Amino acid sequence: MKKLMMIMLTALLLLAGCGSNTDAPQNKLEEILANGKLILATSPDYAPQEFINPNETGQDQYVGSDIELAKYIAKELGVELEIKAMDFGMVLSSVDLGQADIAISGFGWREDRDEAFELSIGYNQTGEAACQGLMVKADKVDQYKSLADFTGLKIVAQPGSLQEGYVNDQIENADLQLVADLTTAVLMLKTDKVEAFACSCEQMDAYAKANPEIARATVEFDTTAESLHDGNVLAVKKGEVELIEKINEILIKVNDENMFEQWSKDAKDLAAQLGLEFED
């Protein structure tokens, strides 16, 4: 009987120990702080916000204004930053699957994104949502006076991007071609595999400078809905409200002190050194 009582007491003590682990992280923010690491998912093919410096290796090869923002967030949280590069179409899903803590990749606000993720307040408030359009061959610019002129044409965009949505919603019967990276999209336009490339105006200006055979059409998409959510947004997993609230506190400081503008200027200078130039 004594032996049985001792076994039961030991079991009860073990159960009590298992149930009293109040130090375990209760949410993603606590987990990040406990691990000392913030894992960023990004698609580094969107200069000046995120791109690769071929003169660097490892984590140092990932550069751009969004990368500087992620570094600043990690610094404010008191943790290290780990960057995971991937195709644009995988960036948000990696957060949803728990493979990354935060997604920053030049995202504009979209209703479906807002429903599926916790989105931050806007930053880069003169950025992606402000101007969206189409690139075409330079010798055909005059053929396109309105979005109706793109009806039925082959148009390339990144999957899951704002531009994919604009093409589907605003161009009738578009033959939409989806590619993982913007470099491929530019090549497809240059080699006549598509007739247009949907992209942000800032990106188009840079690509036009580097590739004189393609140019930005005068036609622009209607971005009214996205413009209500000024600038770009970043995303964390749905339900991680503590993390997004903390990030928003940091973004308020970033916006108030115009930090992103300086990061963007520095990123454009670096991109220009690597062959991409942007309008001031």
C-alpha positions as CSV (number, residue, x, y, z in Angstrom):
1,M,0.0,0.0,0.0
2,K,2.9,2.4,0.9
3,K,4.5,1.7,-2.5
4,L,1.2,2.4,-4.3
5,M,0.7,5.6,-2.5
6,M,4.3,6.7,-3.3
7,I,3.7,6.0,-7.0
8,M,0.4,8.0,-7.0
9,L,2.0,10.9,-5.2
10,T,4.9,11.0,-7.7
11,A,2.5,11.0,-10.6
12,L,0.5,13.8,-9.0
13,L,3.7,15.9,-8.6
14,L,4.7,15.3,-12.2
15,L,1.3,16.3,-13.4
16,A,1.4,19.5,-11.3
17,G,4.8,20.3,-12.7
18,C,3.5,19.9,-16.3
19,G,0.6,22.2,-15.6
20,S,2.6,25.0,-14.0
21,N,4.9,26.0,-16.9
22,T,3.7,29.6,-16.9
23,D,7.0,30.7,-18.5
24,A,6.1,29.2,-21.9
25,P,5.5,31.8,-24.6
26,Q,1.8,32.5,-24.9
27,N,1.9,34.2,-28.3
28,K,4.2,35.0,-31.2
29,L,5.6,38.1,-29.7
30,E,6.6,36.3,-26.6
31,E,8.1,33.5,-28.7
32,I,10.2,35.9,-30.7
33,L,11.5,37.6,-27.5
34,A,12.2,34.2,-25.9
35,N,14.1,32.9,-29.0
36,G,15.9,36.2,-29.5
37,K,15.2,36.1,-33.2
38,L,12.8,37.6,-35.7
39,I,12.4,35.6,-38.9
40,L,11.5,37.7,-42.0
41,A,10.1,36.3,-45.2
42,T,10.7,38.4,-48.3
43,S,11.1,38.2,-52.1
44,P,14.3,40.1,-52.9
45,D,13.5,41.0,-56.5
46,Y,11.7,44.4,-55.9
47,A,14.3,47.2,-55.8
48,P,14.6,49.5,-54.0
49,Q,12.6,47.8,-51.3
50,E,14.1,44.4,-51.3
51,F,16.8,43.1,-53.6
52,I,20.1,41.3,-53.8
53,N,23.5,42.9,-53.7
54,P,25.6,40.4,-55.7
55,N,28.8,41.8,-54.1
56,E,27.7,40.4,-50.7
57,T,27.0,36.9,-49.4
58,G,24.8,35.3,-46.8
59,Q,22.4,37.6,-44.9
60,D,24.3,40.7,-46.0
61,Q,23.3,40.1,-49.7
62,Y,19.7,41.1,-48.9
63,V,19.4,44.9,-49.1
64,G,16.7,47.6,-49.6
65,S,14.5,49.9,-47.6
66,D,12.2,47.1,-46.5
67,I,15.2,45.1,-45.2
68,E,16.3,48.2,-43.3
69,L,12.8,48.4,-41.8
70,A,13.0,44.8,-40.7
71,K,16.4,45.4,-39.1
72,Y,15.0,48.3,-37.2
73,I,12.0,46.3,-36.0
74,A,14.3,43.6,-34.8
75,K,16.5,46.2,-33.1
76,E,13.6,47.8,-31.3
77,L,12.5,44.3,-30.1
78,G,16.0,43.6,-28.9
79,V,16.4,40.5,-31.1
80,E,18.4,39.3,-34.1
81,L,17.0,39.3,-37.6
82,E,17.0,36.2,-39.8
83,I,16.1,36.8,-43.5
84,K,14.5,34.0,-45.5
85,A,14.3,34.7,-49.2
86,M,11.7,33.1,-51.4
87,D,9.4,33.5,-54.4
88,F,6.8,36.3,-53.8
89,G,3.9,33.9,-54.0
90,M,5.3,32.0,-50.9
91,V,6.0,35.0,-48.7
92,L,2.6,35.3,-47.0
93,S,2.0,31.5,-46.8
94,S,5.3,31.0,-45.0
95,V,4.0,33.2,-42.2
96,D,0.7,31.4,-42.2
97,L,2.6,28.1,-41.9
98,G,4.7,29.3,-39.1
99,Q,8.0,29.2,-41.1
100,A,8.5,33.0,-40.7
101,D,7.3,35.5,-38.1
102,I,6.8,38.5,-40.3
103,A,6.3,39.1,-44.1
104,I,7.7,42.3,-45.6
105,S,7.8,42.4,-49.4
106,G,6.4,45.7,-50.8
107,F,2.9,44.7,-50.0
108,G,0.0,47.0,-50.6
109,W,-3.3,46.6,-48.7
110,R,-5.8,44.2,-50.1
111,E,-9.1,43.1,-48.7
112,D,-8.3,39.4,-49.0
113,R,-4.9,40.0,-47.2
114,D,-6.6,41.9,-44.5
115,E,-9.0,39.0,-43.9
116,A,-6.3,36.3,-43.9
117,F,-3.5,38.1,-41.9
118,E,-2.9,40.8,-39.3
119,L,-1.8,43.8,-41.4
120,S,0.2,46.7,-40.0
121,I,-0.5,50.4,-40.4
122,G,0.9,52.0,-43.5
123,Y,4.6,52.8,-44.0
124,N,6.4,54.1,-47.2
125,Q,3.4,56.4,-47.6
126,T,4.4,57.5,-51.1
127,G,5.0,53.9,-52.1
128,E,3.4,51.0,-54.0
129,A,-0.3,51.9,-53.8
130,A,0.2,55.4,-55.1
131,C,0.7,54.5,-58.7
132,Q,0.3,51.2,-60.6
133,G,0.4,50.7,-64.4
134,L,1.7,48.7,-67.3
135,M,5.0,48.5,-69.2
136,V,5.0,47.9,-72.9
137,K,7.5,47.9,-75.8
138,A,8.8,51.4,-76.2
139,D,7.9,51.6,-79.8
140,K,4.2,50.7,-79.0
141,V,3.5,53.2,-76.2
142,D,1.3,55.4,-78.3
143,Q,-1.0,52.4,-79.0
144,Y,-2.3,52.3,-75.5
145,K,-4.6,55.2,-74.5
146,S,-6.8,53.4,-71.9
147,L,-7.1,50.1,-70.1
148,A,-9.6,49.0,-72.7
149,D,-6.7,48.9,-75.2
150,F,-5.2,46.0,-73.2
151,T,-8.3,43.8,-73.6
152,G,-7.5,40.3,-74.4
153,L,-3.7,40.8,-74.4
154,K,-1.0,38.7,-72.7
155,I,0.0,40.5,-69.5
156,V,2.5,39.3,-67.0
157,A,2.4,39.8,-63.2
158,Q,3.6,38.2,-60.0
159,P,1.1,35.8,-58.3
160,G,-0.5,37.2,-55.2
161,S,0.5,40.7,-56.1
162,L,-1.6,43.9,-56.3
163,Q,-1.0,43.9,-60.0
164,E,-2.5,40.5,-60.5
165,G,-5.7,41.8,-58.9
166,Y,-5.7,44.9,-61.0
167,V,-5.3,43.0,-64.2
168,N,-8.1,40.6,-63.3
169,D,-10.4,43.3,-62.1
170,Q,-9.8,46.1,-64.5
171,I,-8.8,44.6,-67.9
172,E,-11.4,42.6,-69.8
173,N,-10.4,39.1,-70.9
174,A,-6.7,39.6,-70.1
175,D,-4.5,36.6,-70.8
176,L,-2.7,36.8,-67.4
177,Q,0.7,35.1,-67.2
178,L,2.1,34.6,-63.7
179,V,5.8,34.5,-62.9
180,A,7.6,34.2,-59.6
181,D,10.1,37.1,-60.1
182,L,10.1,40.5,-61.8
183,T,13.3,39.8,-63.8
184,T,11.6,37.1,-65.7
185,A,8.6,39.4,-66.3
186,V,10.9,42.0,-67.8
187,L,12.6,39.4,-70.0
188,M,9.2,38.1,-71.2
189,L,8.2,41.6,-72.3
190,K,11.5,42.3,-74.0
191,T,11.3,39.0,-76.0
192,D,7.7,39.5,-77.0
193,K,6.3,36.6,-75.0
194,V,3.8,39.0,-73.5
195,E,2.5,42.4,-74.6
196,A,2.5,44.1,-71.2
197,F,4.0,43.9,-67.7
198,A,1.9,45.0,-64.7
199,C,4.0,46.8,-62.1
200,S,4.3,49.8,-59.8
201,C,5.2,53.0,-61.5
202,E,8.4,53.4,-59.5
203,Q,9.6,50.0,-60.6
204,M,8.6,50.7,-64.2
205,D,10.7,53.9,-64.3
206,A,13.7,52.0,-63.0
207,Y,13.3,49.2,-65.5
208,A,12.8,51.7,-68.4
209,K,16.1,53.3,-67.6
210,A,17.9,50.0,-67.5
211,N,16.1,48.7,-70.6
212,P,15.4,51.4,-73.2
213,E,13.4,49.0,-75.4
214,I,10.5,48.9,-72.9
215,A,8.6,51.9,-71.5
216,R,5.9,52.8,-69.0
217,A,2.5,53.3,-70.7
218,T,0.6,56.4,-69.8
219,V,-2.4,54.3,-68.6
220,E,-2.7,53.7,-64.9
221,F,-4.9,51.3,-62.8
222,D,-7.5,52.7,-60.5
223,T,-6.0,52.4,-57.0
224,T,-8.7,54.2,-55.0
225,A,-9.4,51.3,-52.6
226,E,-5.7,50.7,-51.8
227,S,-5.0,54.4,-51.4
228,L,-7.3,54.5,-48.4
229,H,-4.7,52.4,-46.7
230,D,-1.7,54.7,-47.2
231,G,1.5,53.2,-48.3
232,N,2.8,49.6,-47.8
233,V,1.9,47.2,-45.1
234,L,3.6,44.2,-43.5
235,A,1.9,41.0,-42.3
236,V,1.9,38.6,-39.4
237,K,-0.2,35.5,-38.8
238,K,-3.9,36.0,-38.1
239,G,-4.6,36.3,-34.4
240,E,-1.1,37.5,-33.4
241,V,-2.5,40.8,-32.2
242,E,0.2,41.4,-29.6
243,L,2.9,41.2,-32.3
244,I,1.2,43.5,-34.8
245,E,0.3,46.1,-32.0
246,K,4.0,46.2,-31.0
247,I,5.1,46.5,-34.7
248,N,2.6,49.3,-35.2
249,E,4.1,51.2,-32.2
250,I,7.5,50.9,-34.0
251,L,6.0,52.0,-37.4
252,I,4.5,55.1,-35.8
253,K,8.0,56.1,-34.8
254,V,9.3,55.2,-38.3
255,N,6.7,57.4,-39.9
256,D,7.0,60.3,-37.5
257,E,10.7,60.5,-38.0
258,N,10.7,59.9,-41.8
259,M,13.1,57.0,-41.4
260,F,11.8,55.1,-44.4
261,E,12.5,58.0,-46.7
262,Q,16.2,57.9,-45.8
263,W,16.3,54.1,-46.2
264,S,14.6,54.4,-49.6
265,K,17.1,57.1,-50.7
266,D,20.1,54.9,-49.6
267,A,18.5,51.8,-51.3
268,K,18.0,53.7,-54.6
269,D,21.6,54.9,-54.5
270,L,22.8,51.3,-54.1
271,A,20.4,50.0,-56.7
272,A,21.7,52.7,-59.2
273,Q,25.3,51.4,-58.6
274,L,24.0,48.0,-59.5
275,G,22.3,49.2,-62.7
276,L,18.8,50.3,-61.6
277,E,18.0,54.0,-61.4
278,F,14.9,55.6,-59.9
279,E,13.2,59.0,-60.2
280,D,13.7,61.3,-57.3
